[in-house]
Amino acid sequence: MTVPEGLATGARATLRIAVTEADTAVAAGSGDVPVLATPRLLALAEAACVAAIAPRMTPSLTSVGTAVSLEHRQASPVGAELDVEAELTEINGSRLVFVFIARPADDSDRVIGAGTVERVVVDRERFLARFA
């Protein structure tokens, strides 16, 4: 499987979110403090990766996550607004590698979290047929 036509390194997307109670470590079960949960940060990073390639994906294709490296450097309380940006930096056959960074929406110099996400482009029907 190869990537969709026109998909190239440099594709990027930024998501802006306001941290809610549902995003906290308490809600995720990953801690007992009301700040952005690390699993939620990962989900936001993956969502930004998906958004970065969405304009070039065809309905028959999707991408699935296969590897992650994440550093969660600073806490974000409920109400904090964050920008999570992902950029496609490598394409190797169907394998896509992204870098991501999360920053406060009002302070682009501070880093909340950063890392890499690897995803693989797959045929949607063929992938799902394996579980039928």
C-alpha positions in Angstrom: 0.0 0.0 0.0 1.2 3.5 -0.8 0.0 6.8 0.3 -2.7 8.8 -1.5 -1.7 10.9 -4.4 -0.6 14.4 -3.4 0.2 13.5 0.3 3.6 15.0 1.1 5.8 15.8 4.0 5.0 19.2 5.4 1.3 18.5 5.7 0.1 19.9 9.0 -2.9 20.7 11.2 -3.4 22.5 14.5 -6.3 21.8 16.9 -7.3 24.2 19.6 -9.0 22.9 22.7 -10.0 24.2 26.1 -9.3 21.7 28.8 -12.5 20.5 30.5 -13.2 18.2 33.4 -13.6 15.4 30.9 -10.0 15.9 29.7 -8.4 15.5 33.2 -6.3 12.8 34.7 -9.1 12.2 37.2 -11.6 11.5 34.4 -9.1 9.4 32.4 -8.2 7.4 35.4 -4.5 8.2 34.9 -4.1 10.2 38.1 -5.9 12.1 40.8 -5.4 15.7 39.9 -7.7 17.9 37.7 -5.2 18.7 34.9 -4.9 17.6 31.3 -4.4 13.8 31.3 -1.4 12.4 29.4 -3.7 9.9 27.5 -5.9 12.9 26.5 -2.8 14.7 25.2 -1.9 11.7 23.1 -5.5 11.5 21.7 -5.2 15.2 20.7 -1.8 14.6 19.1 -3.3 11.7 17.1 -6.3 13.8 16.1 -4.0 16.5 14.8 -2.1 13.9 12.8 -5.3 12.6 11.2 -6.5 16.2 10.5 -3.1 16.9 8.8 -3.6 14.2 6.2 -7.4 14.2 5.9 -7.6 16.5 2.8 -5.6 13.9 0.8 -7.2 10.7 2.1 -9.7 8.9 0.0 -12.9 7.3 1.5 -11.4 3.8 1.0 -8.3 4.6 3.0 -7.6 5.4 6.6 -4.6 5.5 8.9 -4.0 3.6 12.1 -1.6 4.4 14.9 1.4 2.1 15.4 3.9 3.9 17.6 4.2 7.0 19.8 6.9 8.9 21.7 5.5 11.5 24.0 6.8 13.9 26.6 4.2 15.6 28.8 6.3 18.5 30.2 3.8 20.9 31.9 0.4 20.6 33.6 -2.6 22.4 32.1 -5.5 23.1 34.4 -9.2 23.0 33.5 -10.0 26.1 31.4 -6.5 26.3 29.8 -6.6 26.7 26.0 -4.1 24.7 24.1 -2.9 24.4 20.5 -1.8 21.0 19.4 0.1 21.0 16.1 1.1 18.0 14.1 3.4 17.9 11.0 4.0 15.0 8.6 7.8 14.7 8.5 8.5 11.3 6.9 6.8 9.0 4.4 8.1 5.5 3.9 5.7 3.4 1.8 2.5 3.4 3.8 4.3 4.5 7.0 3.8 8.1 8.1 5.8 9.8 10.8 4.6 13.0 12.4 6.1 15.4 15.0 3.7 17.2 17.3 3.9 19.9 19.9 1.3 21.2 22.3 1.5 24.8 23.6 -0.7 27.2 25.5 -2.8 29.1 23.0 -1.6 32.4 24.5 2.1 31.6 24.9 3.9 29.9 21.9 7.2 29.8 23.8 6.0 27.3 26.5 5.8 23.6 25.6 3.1 21.5 27.3 4.1 18.4 25.4 5.8 17.1 22.3 6.8 13.9 20.5 6.3 11.7 17.5 3.4 9.6 16.2 3.7 6.9 13.6 0.7 5.9 11.6 0.2 3.5 8.7 -2.1 4.0 5.7 -4.4 1.0 5.3 -7.4 0.0 3.1 -10.4 0.5 5.4 -12.4 -2.5 4.2 -9.5 -4.9 4.2 -8.4 -3.8 7.6 -11.9 -4.2 9.1 -12.5 -7.5 7.4 -9.7 -9.0 9.6 -12.1 -8.6 12.6 -15.3 -9.8 11.0 
